[in-house]
Amino acid sequence: MLQWLFFEQYSLSANLSRPRFYISVLKQPEQVAHLIDYWQNLGYQALDTMEQHLTNHPFFVNDCYGIADIALYAYTHVANEGGYDMSKYSAIQSWCERVKVQPNYLAIAD
């Protein structure tokens, strides 16, 4: 579990959240266009790692929903708002749907 939590902090959230902030929140991606390309490259690498794992597992740890899924879901499910093309990540998309049906699920806008 700790491996996935460290992965989320170091490889995933920083690289998914920054493009999302400039593109969807500030709506000023031109300010840091060169950095967005850099962050997205690293973000796609992280998404590839997740996709590979989720191809063989329904969740991240012990094949059951847990804290690692909650942490990884946060920015992954809104990655498209950061300019990420999520269409090639079918395992991630299926996982997001499994997370949404968990008891007490709250959407990002709730």
C-alpha positions in Angstrom: 0.0 0.0 0.0 2.8 2.4 0.9 4.4 1.9 -2.5 1.3 3.1 -4.3 0.8 6.0 -1.9 4.4 7.1 -2.5 3.8 6.6 -6.3 0.7 8.8 -6.0 2.7 11.6 -4.3 5.8 11.6 -6.4 4.8 10.3 -9.9 1.1 10.9 -10.3 -0.5 13.8 -8.5 2.2 16.4 -9.2 2.1 15.6 -12.9 -1.7 15.4 -13.3 -2.7 18.3 -11.0 -0.4 21.0 -12.5 -1.7 20.8 -16.1 -5.2 20.6 -14.8 -4.7 23.7 -12.7 -3.4 25.8 -15.6 -5.8 24.4 -18.2 -9.1 24.0 -16.3 -8.8 26.2 -13.3 -6.8 29.2 -14.3 -7.6 28.7 -18.0 -4.1 30.1 -18.9 -2.1 27.1 -20.2 0.0 29.4 -22.4 1.7 30.8 -19.3 3.5 27.5 -18.8 3.0 25.6 -22.1 6.6 24.2 -22.0 6.0 22.9 -18.5 2.7 21.4 -19.3 4.4 19.2 -22.0 7.0 18.1 -19.5 4.4 17.3 -16.8 2.2 15.5 -19.2 5.0 13.3 -20.4 5.7 12.3 -16.8 2.0 12.0 -16.1 1.5 9.6 -19.1 4.3 7.5 -17.7 2.5 7.2 -14.4 -0.8 6.5 -16.1 1.0 3.7 -18.1 2.2 2.1 -14.8 -1.3 2.2 -13.4 -2.9 0.8 -16.6 -0.4 -2.1 -16.6 -1.3 -2.9 -13.0 -5.0 -2.6 -13.4 -5.0 -4.8 -16.5 -4.5 -7.7 -14.0 -6.1 -6.4 -10.8 -9.4 -4.8 -10.0 -7.8 -2.5 -7.3 -4.3 -1.6 -6.3 -3.7 -3.6 -3.1 -4.8 -7.2 -2.4 -7.4 -6.9 -5.2 -9.8 -5.0 -2.9 -10.7 -1.3 -2.6 -8.6 0.6 -0.1 -6.7 3.8 0.7 -4.4 3.4 -2.2 -7.4 3.5 -4.6 -8.8 6.6 -2.9 -5.5 8.4 -3.2 -4.8 7.4 -6.8 -8.4 8.2 -7.9 -8.3 11.8 -6.9 -6.5 13.3 -9.9 -6.8 10.3 -12.2 -10.5 10.6 -12.7 -10.2 14.3 -13.7 -7.0 13.8 -15.8 -8.8 14.8 -18.9 -9.2 18.3 -17.4 -5.4 18.5 -17.6 -5.4 17.7 -21.3 -4.7 14.0 -20.9 -6.2 11.7 -23.5 -7.6 8.9 -21.3 -9.2 6.9 -24.2 -6.2 4.5 -24.4 -6.6 3.6 -20.7 -9.4 1.2 -20.6 -8.3 -0.6 -17.4 -8.1 2.8 -15.6 -11.5 3.8 -16.9 -13.0 0.5 -15.6 -11.3 1.0 -12.3 -12.7 4.5 -12.0 -16.2 3.0 -12.5 -15.5 0.4 -9.8 -14.4 3.2 -7.4 -17.6 5.2 -8.2 -19.9 2.4 -6.9 -18.1 2.1 -3.6 -20.2 2.8 -0.5 -20.1 6.5 0.6 -18.5 7.6 -2.7 -18.5 11.4 -3.1 -18.0 13.1 -6.4 -15.3 15.8 -6.6 -18.0 18.6 -6.7 -19.9 17.2 -3.6 
